[in-house]
Amino acid sequence: MSTSAEPQRIVVVGAGECGTHAAMALRDKGFGGSITLIGRESVHAYERPPLSKGALAAEETELVHPWSPEQLAEAGIDLRLGVEVTGIDLAAGTVTTDAGEVPWDRLLLALGSDVRRLELDDVTYLRTHEDAAALRELLRPEGHLLVIGAGFIGLEIAAGARERGMEVTVVEAGPRALGRIVPQEVAEQVVALHAEHGVALRTSTLVTDLRREGGRLRALLSDGDEVVVDAVVAGVGAAPTTALAEAAGLVVDDGIVVDEGLRTSDPRVFAAGDCASFPDARSGGRVRLESWRNAHDQAVTVAASMLGEEQAHAAVPWFWSDQYDQMLSVAGLPGTGERSVLRHRDDGVLLHLGLDAADRLVHAAAVGPGASVAKDIRVAEKLIAAAVPLDPEQLADPGVPLRSILKAATA
Ligand SMILES: Cc1cc2nc3c(=O)[nH]c(=O)nc-3n(C[C@H](O)[C@H](O)[C@H](O)COP(=O)(O)OP(=O)(O)OC[C@H]3O[C@@H](n4cnc5c(N)ncnc54)[C@H](O)[C@@H]3O)c2cc1C
């Protein structure tokens, strides 16, 4: 199957963070053909991160849009909102929508992910701006909120609910909070922050049943206890949106499988953002990232790839979370058997650095006042990208600025 001819018609399915950035990046790169951007939500791309942070405390959701519809129109992007793509015909080179067929000679799938749901009724979830508006209705001062899941989103919702004056209980199935990419020491500091704000966290605990009793909900817990609450929200992870790709015959394995240029198993079809499983050069494995920065970085990589530039996606993964007045930020991915170095700064920042067997930095996580955390993690990202051996003693010493370590390492 030849893909060498310059594409004329590009269709992007998914008008969210990644799809919209990719459409604009195609224009930035000088693509002059048609771009059709199809999204099933009724609103043009908006930032999801504020939905679980500032927006919960605000009286109304004010959506933050990276671009206006007018800017997209000016860029000659044919934006079709409220339109669901229901099928991909690889042989014909079309997508089927509820409003007819759209032909393409390059296709980008930027489908995002869908929240994982529990087999319990009366549970609220958070993915879209509509979910955020519904959740905010439930956050009433003096009420009691049960949060299922002590990951990034669950803990952000817990912080938002406390700021609205609610009593908050968080239950977590795993043995500790933030078990996926945050090292234990940093997670403990985040948990301590929640305890200071009065959040009750119960780990190794499941909700086994939820019963409506009058206007309240009685949650039965796996340890035999019960809590009676006014609302239940779950942040128990997300699954990549892959059904369309799978039905079309594209290779899917915890995400739409792509190569380093974000090409799927059909070289005319690309995938990027939350829905894509891509080869990570640093770890040598496949990863799928649910992260705002990744959606942006991959949008740029995929736009280049779609236009025939040889590009390998190599950005260092980066995540952040805001809880109360603190920031939690992570760069890189935890390795196996890594050596840990802790750096305690005077201003309360705790930085955990994970080194591989050759003392190269592979992972960094920090919690504390936002500006300091952001600065340290920015330097840590560069140290991860540099992939050179570092001195663990210097890294642990807050008297040695990380910037000078970086300067020496990259000289
Ligand atoms: C509440 C919340 C808070 C977050 N906070 C952070 C944070 O603090 N830091 C961070 O790094 N990341 C955060 N994230 C994650 C970040 O927002 C996502 O990683 C990012 O939005 C991914 O972009 P995407 O374009 O891949 O997916 P999305 O932004 O989800 O866009 C995908 C779009 O495709 C549409 N779509 C799917 N299937 C079809 C179809 N068949 N037809 C048409 N349209 C379709 C979807 O409706 C959706 O609009 C948060 C996410 C949420 C939900």
The ligand as a Gaussian input file, in Angstrom:
#p B3LYP/6-31G(d) Opt

LIG

0 1
 C      -11.044000      15.589000      34.723000
 C       -9.717000      15.424000      34.043000
 C       -8.590000      16.039000      34.589000
 C       -7.350000      15.888000      33.992000
 N       -6.273000      16.485000      34.545000
 C       -5.056000      16.338000      33.974000
 C       -3.902000      16.954000      34.539000
 O       -3.962000      17.621000      35.564000
 N       -2.699000      16.783000      33.915000
 C       -2.584000      16.032000      32.781000
 O       -1.487000      15.884000      32.250000
 N       -3.667000      15.440000      32.205000
 C       -4.891000      15.573000      32.778000
 N       -5.987000      14.976000      32.215000
 C       -5.808000      14.161000      30.995000
 C       -5.865000      14.999000      29.721000
 O       -6.951000      15.871000      29.750000
 C       -5.982000      14.025000      28.558000
 O       -4.824000      13.241000      28.547000
 C       -6.170000      14.748000      27.223000
 O       -7.422000      15.388000      27.184000
 C       -6.074000      13.733000      26.096000
 O       -6.367000      14.340000      24.869000
 P       -6.980000      13.464000      23.690000
 O       -7.226000      14.398000      22.566000
 O       -6.186000      12.248000      23.495000
 O       -8.403000      13.000000      24.275000
 P       -9.682000      13.895000      24.546000
 O       -9.304000      15.249000      24.981000
 O      -10.553000      13.079000      25.439000
 O      -10.378000      14.015000      23.125000
 C      -10.910000      12.914000      22.441000
 C      -12.205000      13.340000      21.790000
 O      -12.581000      12.358000      20.833000
 C      -13.988000      12.248000      20.834000
 N      -14.383000      10.979000      20.218000
 C      -14.138000       9.724000      20.666000
 N      -14.691000       8.816000      19.832000
 C      -15.277000       9.513000      18.835000
 C      -16.015000       9.129000      17.682000
 N      -16.253000       7.859000      17.379000
 N      -16.498000      10.110000      16.868000
 C      -16.265000      11.419000      17.156000
 N      -15.582000      11.834000      18.237000
 C      -15.093000      10.894000      19.059000
 C      -14.292000      12.326000      22.321000
 O      -15.664000      12.617000      22.541000
 C      -13.354000      13.438000      22.769000
 O      -13.966000      14.703000      22.680000
 C       -7.241000      15.099000      32.803000
 C       -8.373000      14.478000      32.265000
 C       -9.594000      14.632000      32.875000
 C      -10.799000      13.950000      32.296000

